[in-house]
């Protein structure tokens, strides 16, 4: 039995293929996982039920395996209180670059050949999709 914070074999295999500048999408439960993802991306379904497993939980576990240099979010309306954005900022290292793009640009980035992994979450909050760029690992 593997002793790790992630046990999902397909997710572990996909993470092992991600190198510097690879993109990983953590998608909320409203995201069109197949039509708005790269055709070559591995889609891992962790969306068992609404609210199970949430995006922040997935992000926290991923950080045990990868460094993140950039986080891209879909821009939300100015009057929208994006509570999940605040959670992401709390979880990610303080030197992580955050960028915000409109819906069309977000989908274009998610569909790019750089996106190797899409994780379907049970997250029900709006504007919860986050596209991570894998950073380098410091050796030694």
C-alpha positions, 0 to 999 in steps of 0.5 A, a space after each residue: 500500500 502506498 503511503 502518500 497524501 494522494 492515492 489515486 493511481 491515475 492522478 499520480 501517473 499524470 502528475 509524474 508526467 508534468 514538467 516545468 511549464 505544464 498546466 494543470 486545471 482544477 475544474 469546478 463541477 460546472 466546467 465542461 471537462 471534455 469540450 473545454 480541455 486539451 484533447 491530449 489531457 488526462 481527465 481525472 474525475 474526483 467529482 463524486 458528489 456536489 461539494 465532494 472533493 472541493 478544489 481547495 482540498 485538491 490544490 493543497 494535496 497537489 502542492 505536496 507533489 508540485 511547485 506552482 509558479 502561476 495560477 490563472 483564474 477566470 475573471 469574475 464580475 467586480 461585484 462578485 465576492 470570490 471567496 474561493 480566490 481568497 482561499 487559493 491565495 491563502 493556500 498557494 505560496 506568496 510568490 505565486 503569480 496570479 493572473 485573471 483572464 476573460 472566459 474565452 481566454 481561459 478556455 483557450 489556455 485550458 485547451 492548449 497542448 500545455 494542459 496535461 491534466 484536468 481534475 474534475 472536482 465537486 466544487 460548486 462555487 462559481 469562478 472556482 476553475 484554476 489553471 496552474 503552471 507547474 514550476 521548477 523543483 529546487 534540487 539540493 
